Every structure is written in C-alpha cells, then in structure tokens.
C-alpha cells in the first residue's frame, strides 16, 4: 500500500541518490518525492510517497543509510498534505476572464500571462489539484508541473537543532519498532 | 589497470619528505598517515594513473604499510577480505580509477553480502576534468552506491583525514561492511597542513550500545517454556567474538546448536550439542529439527534463502527469537516473535542472566536418532562400484590432517567443493572456515587465502577450490610467489565441470550439460610455472601422503585432486522448496 514517509536527511553529496537508489533497489515504486531545506542548516526534509507492503522494513532500510537521521511514517497519523501545481493553459485572450473565474473558485490564481497562454498556480491536496487540472484541460492544451506531496504531522513542533536519536522514552530509534510482537 | 596515460594536466609530484620543511603534506601523504593511524599494516592493490600520487607517498611509509601488488583488482579485493575475515580487522584494497575501480566491484559486493569490514581506496581523475568522460573516468561512487555501507568522493585534501577516520569507523562499527573512498588525483597532489584533530560527525550512524532488557526477558520466558528449543548461530556470533558465550548458553540450557555456513566455527562441531549445518545442503536431521522445534533462537544470522528454503514453510511450529545487530534484518525474511537488536555477545550475556538450566534430553535424543538414520558422514560417500578418487576421500584426508596438525584456516570458494567442505570437515574454531556465502563469488578462495596467509604467517592456510573457481583468479599465484608467501596450500577438487551447475542440470534439467564441461591446464604444471610446488593426485591411496608432503613443503603449493566427475552434493533441498523436502543420495541412486 502507499505510505507517506517523512525523512530528515543530512545534506551530503549523493544523499537523495542513495535514498532513491535504495527504494529502487528493493523494488519499491516511488509515487512522489519532495525535497528541500529543513529548519536546520545542513539537514533536508523530504516527503516520499512510496508503495511498500512492509513499511517497517522499508523504514529500517532507510535508517541504515548514513545520511538518514530520522524516518517517520505518518500514513496512519494525523497529518496534513499539500501539493503545489503550476498549470499552463493555452487559451485565447477572449477566454482569460472565464479561466480566471473558474480557477479562483478552486482557490487557484493566475500568476503569468502571455499571448498564447496563462499560468495558474494552485496549492491544495493532490486530489483537488487533479480536479482543477481536469477542468483546466477543457479550455485547451495544458502543461502541468507538480511539486510532489508535502506532508506534515500534527502535534508538537520538534525543531531538529540537534539530530534526535532517541524518542521521548529515551529509547534509541533502532529499538522503537522492535521488541515483542 | 596500470596505465600512466593522464587526462589531467601533468602536475609535479610531491617532493620526498626530506625536502618537506614545514608541516605541509600532500593529500597522498595524509592518506598514508591516516592508514597508519587506523593501524593498517597491509593493503592489497594495483597502481595506475589516477592513484599514482598515493603510490608515490606510499614509498615513504613502506616500513609501516606493506603493499601487496596483486595481479587483478578482484584478487586485491578478495585478499583484503581474506585478511579481514581471518583477523576481524578491516581489510584495505587499492585501485586506480576506471577499470581498476570497476574490477573492485565484485569483492565490494561480496563484502557487502558477507558483512566484511573492507575499505576500498580508488584514485579518480582530477576534479578539473570530473564529469568530462576523461581517460579512465568512471563514476565508481555511483556504481558502488547500493553495495557499500557508505562511500565518499574526496576532491579536497582538507577532507581526507576526517573521511578516512569516518570510513574506518563505519566499516568496522555495528554490522561490518565495505566503505569506498574515491580520491581525485588533484586532492592527492594538493599540499596542505593536515588537521588531525579529527572528530566523528556521523549523526545518522549508530551502533546499538546495549540490548532491550524487556525483550531479553521475553526471550528467556519463551526458551524456558519450550520443549524443543533450537539455537541457530550465524556469523554475527563470530564477528562479536561471542563463541564462548554461545557455548555457555548452550551448555547451561542444553539447547542444541545449528551453525549456518558463515556461523561455522562459532560452535565446535565435536560438542555434544552441535548438530550441524542447516539449509539447502544441510543435514536432514538439522532441517527436520528446525521444522520441529517450538522455539528457534537465532543469533547473528539473517535467514538467507539458502538457509530457509521456501520462507513461508520455514520452522512452522516455532516462535522465533531473532538477535541481530542490524535492525533491518529483524522481520525481513522470517516472522519474528521477539526481536532483539544488539551485538551478539552483549545479547548472549544478557540472556545468560535470565535463562536457567533445563533438561532437553528427550528432544536431543530424537535429533540424534534422526541423525543416525540420515547422516552418514563418511561411508555414505563411498561408491562401491568405483575405485576413482571420490571428492569425499579428499575431504576425509584433509579433515584428518587438519585435526592432527592444527594451526590452520580453510578458505573455500563457491560450488560443490564448498558444500562438501562445510559438511565433511569437523569445524572447531571461529574464523577457521572462511567462504563467500551471500554473494557466492567464484574466484574468492585463492586471493582470500593469500590475504589470510599474510595475516597469519605462522599458520597453514588451505584454500579448497573447484577447477572452475580456481581458473577465475589463479593469476594470484604470481602474487603469492612474488611476496614470498609460503603458507598457502591450494586443494583443487577437480571434476572437469562447473560441478554445482552440472548437478542441477542432472537433477532438474534432464542432464543437459549446457556450458558446464570444463577443461584446464595441468594445474600442477601451472603451479610449478609460477614457482610453487604442484601435485597431481588421482588415487585414493595417494591423498593422505600428498597432503602430508604439501603441508611439510616449505612453500606454497597446489594440489590437483582429480576426482570422480559426477559426484553430487547431498542432501539437497530443491530451489524454492521447503527445507523439510530434501533429496538424499539414496533417493536419487535408488
């Protein structure tokens, strides 16, 4: 099934290559990946949507990577997810007002204009983006660019000024998922 | 690949140290100094254009760092593995960029599969031409990404001291494994004042420090309640130096011990509680014991498919306790009731605190009864209708010599001869049986024996190898001779086939021997050509005497045992089957 993983990754050369290479090597399909700076210099935070039948095993494998500081599976937690899409819609000047009105009903906005097309930006759940894009396609040829899902668990904010090696019970990460079944 | 063709603009080499007035050092000198600081004594390699500055500096360190010039980088890598596996210390191999580095891929993959601490150092083209398809440029960090614990490309001399320290730390800490350091030529040539105030900065890398006591207690409760408990000991016991603790636990609890291929030596096979090797070529009584046991305590073993057979049918009645230092191994292949992450020795010591003595006599007797029916260690091997030298005659003679003489290690290659060695030699001590297990790398034995022989000059290192595997890396006989290595004795179990494949073709593919018949030169003649002693043995009565002569010969030797061509390894679990479904010799010949 599809899992939403959030990982903290040290910003070393090839770190994301390693992470993706591991998933590929284990035969797991990556549905989406978003990757950028975290609150801590030198540490990136990534959201990976991956199809895996054994998420514990996948997370342990990721944790074996030297650069991976922490991995969380938020799939069954309370979390929010957002994705940004840019959509370029080929449309004559005469239809611009109509397009503007419709995309604004989706909470999107027009951020670029040219004689051939408009560029629309929208940030919402992946499903809502899909709906908006489907609607946009009714106007003419579209080019779309999506950021990949960004996920964040609800609850306390835990800035990783220091890499967190233990949970709040003082257990190191590697013992948290183990023990008696 | 030795090649001095340089794509990068030729830069002047560092002057000899006598002219180095300041504290300035070249990157290459820092690499040598770092190796000395990590207590490296020997490295195995081949120079070439992109690694030449390192070799230039190595000359100044020749009293502290021995360099063994191999004939192929694969040989260098396996030699470093043999050194590492026989000592527990990291092995070091060196190659140049491009093909030199890619030739190391097989030993690196082998070390990855078999958890061997290996540090591979490769030269890389100068950073100015990186990414421009320069001469002998290959993206070796990219290539080795999935088969290393970690790897580095170093383009600045300033990073060398810390990278080397980190690399050795990662290779040796927790579950050991290979680490590759790729150093551009300009980083080797640059002159800087090194900073040896090196601190480790690997927040994402942790080795378990202790064990979860709660899990230990749960394991102990399972063991106490079991009527048919069984211990499965793997290489983790050997790596952790926990053979004594394993023995204490087994003796205190009376639990019989199974040793995996890599666990061989973790528990003495003449011990009353030792029952042998499981898996595809394990003994029938061992696999039956696994299928019947109610609690299986696995220590430092990873449930490889050659051990489990069809995993869903493995140990169907057992609650499994799995001790492993690598959390990702727990629950990977086999469903586990209690997982204990930790070093085997720490976990065993903790378990000893919690586990009382118990009586397993009834269980043990039933295993021994099955053994009496199904295991015929020597006689089962003799074919009454032939006077040909059977492989098993060779092993009987080797086993006898090893037991009598002591002071040995045995390195095996991959194939039939490997399984016979595991089955037919009575193994006693950790690190005396070394083989390529997970990767199954033919060509491992000869160079690995060379590495072990350098590490243990006072012992006799036997390589047991097939005629196929021998011909993959026998060029290292030249290295053995050049280095004056006198304690390697190579026994070739020569049946003129890629025997294990032929056996499968016989049993599962209608005897279509496609691509398996194999010829070779006179191996004794080849050995003599390399300056070693060569022996050819084709009669039963000569085996013991020739082994004695080879052992007594003051120098390395090759023994070509011309054995019956179509002898098979039994028992055998057909691929994809349950380990409860074994084919025995009797069934095939009946």
Interface residues (C-beta under 8 A of the other chain):
Chain A: X10 X13 X14 X17 X18 X21 X22 X25 X54 X56 X57 X60 X61 X63 X64 X65 X66 X67 X68 X69 X162 X163 X165 X171 X172 X173 X174 X175 X177 X178 X179 X180 X181
Chain B: X141 X142 X145 X146 X149 X150 X153 X170 X202 X203 X204 X205 X206 X208 X209 X212 X214 X215 X218 X326 X327 X328 X330 X331 X332 X335 X336 X337 X338 X339 X340 X341
